[in-house]
Amino acid sequence: MNGIDGMVSRIRADSEARCDEIARKAAEECESIRIDYAQTEQDEYWRFLSASAKEMEQRMEQLNDLASQESKKQIHATQQELLDAAFDLAVEKLLELPGEKYLEILAGLNIESDCTASDLVGRSKERLSPLVMEALFD
């Protein structure tokens, strides 16, 4: 039985060697697939991160533009309020003036003497306000 036992041993050894080779190749292929998936995972992670960063930058630009526009609106509104308040104060000061001083200011502004304070209010604030303010606060 030595001959048969030897053949069986050799077949068994060949079979085990072949199984080991198949297992080694399968393990290598599994490792290769794992590495590929890990790289794909990393690539997808960085793509997502990059896209998110770009989206965040765009949103920040939009918010900055919106804040800038709102700031300009607020500045303009405040400037308008200040101009209106200055004009109203100038009209108040004109109304408080004694007649001769009032006429003197009107003459200096080349305005007729029968012009009333309400006539002044009806004129252009942008054109009249600096002149009135200068005359009243010299």
C-alpha positions in Angstrom: 0.0 0.0 0.0 3.0 2.2 0.1 2.5 3.1 -3.6 -1.1 4.1 -3.2 -0.4 5.9 0.1 2.4 7.8 -1.7 0.2 8.7 -4.5 -2.6 9.8 -2.2 -0.1 11.8 -0.2 1.2 13.4 -3.3 -2.3 14.2 -4.6 -3.2 15.5 -1.2 0.0 17.7 -1.1 -0.7 19.0 -4.6 -4.3 19.6 -3.7 -3.3 21.5 -0.5 -0.7 23.5 -2.5 -3.3 24.4 -5.1 -5.8 25.4 -2.4 -3.1 27.5 -0.7 -2.3 29.2 -4.1 -6.0 29.8 -4.7 -6.4 31.2 -1.2 -3.3 33.4 -1.6 -4.6 34.8 -4.9 -8.1 35.4 -3.4 -6.5 37.2 -0.5 -4.4 39.4 -2.8 -7.5 40.1 -4.9 -9.5 41.0 -1.8 -6.7 43.3 -0.6 -6.6 44.9 -4.1 -10.4 45.4 -4.0 -10.2 46.8 -0.4 -7.5 49.3 -1.5 -9.5 50.4 -4.5 -12.6 50.9 -2.4 -10.6 52.8 0.2 -9.2 55.1 -2.5 -12.7 55.6 -4.0 -14.0 56.4 -0.6 -11.2 58.9 -0.1 -11.8 60.5 -3.5 -15.5 60.8 -2.8 -14.8 62.3 0.6 -12.5 65.0 -0.8 -14.9 65.6 -3.8 -17.8 66.1 -1.3 -15.6 68.3 1.0 -14.5 70.4 -2.0 -18.0 70.9 -3.3 -19.2 71.8 0.2 -16.5 74.4 0.6 -17.3 75.9 -2.8 -21.0 76.0 -1.8 -20.1 77.6 1.5 -18.0 80.3 -0.2 -20.8 81.1 -2.6 -23.3 81.4 0.3 -20.8 83.6 2.2 -20.5 85.9 -0.9 -24.3 86.1 -1.1 -24.6 86.9 2.6 -21.8 89.5 2.3 -23.5 91.1 -0.7 -26.8 91.1 1.1 -25.3 92.6 4.2 -23.5 95.3 2.1 -26.8 96.2 0.4 -28.6 96.4 3.7 -25.8 98.5 5.2 -26.0 100.9 2.3 -29.8 101.1 2.7 -29.4 101.9 6.4 -26.7 104.5 5.7 -28.9 106.2 3.1 -31.9 106.1 5.5 -29.9 107.6 8.3 -28.5 110.3 6.0 -32.0 111.1 4.9 -33.2 111.3 8.5 -30.3 113.6 9.4 -31.0 115.9 6.4 -34.7 116.0 7.2 -33.9 116.8 10.9 -31.5 119.6 9.9 -34.0 121.1 7.5 -36.8 121.0 10.1 -34.4 122.6 12.6 -33.6 125.3 10.1 -37.3 126.0 9.5 -37.8 126.2 13.3 -34.9 128.6 13.7 -36.4 130.8 10.9 -39.8 130.8 12.6 -38.2 131.9 15.8 -36.2 134.8 14.3 -37.4 138.4 14.8 -38.8 140.0 11.7 -35.8 142.1 10.8 -33.3 139.2 11.1 -35.7 137.0 9.1 -35.9 139.6 6.3 -32.1 140.0 6.4 -31.6 136.3 5.9 -34.2 136.2 3.1 -32.5 139.1 1.4 -29.1 137.3 1.7 -30.7 134.3 0.0 -32.3 136.4 -2.7 -35.8 135.4 -1.6 -38.8 137.8 -1.7 -39.7 139.4 1.6 -43.3 138.1 1.4 -42.0 134.5 1.4 -43.2 132.6 4.5 -41.5 129.8 6.3 -44.0 127.3 4.8 -43.0 128.6 1.3 -39.4 127.7 2.3 -40.5 124.2 3.3 -42.0 123.7 -0.1 -38.7 124.4 -1.9 -36.1 121.9 -2.7 -34.4 120.7 0.5 -31.2 119.8 -1.2 -30.8 123.3 -2.8 -32.1 125.4 0.1 -31.0 123.5 3.2 -27.2 124.3 2.9 -28.0 128.0 2.3 -30.4 128.2 5.2 -28.2 126.3 7.5 -25.2 128.5 6.7 -27.3 131.7 7.2 -28.8 130.5 10.5 -25.6 129.1 12.2 -23.0 131.7 11.1 
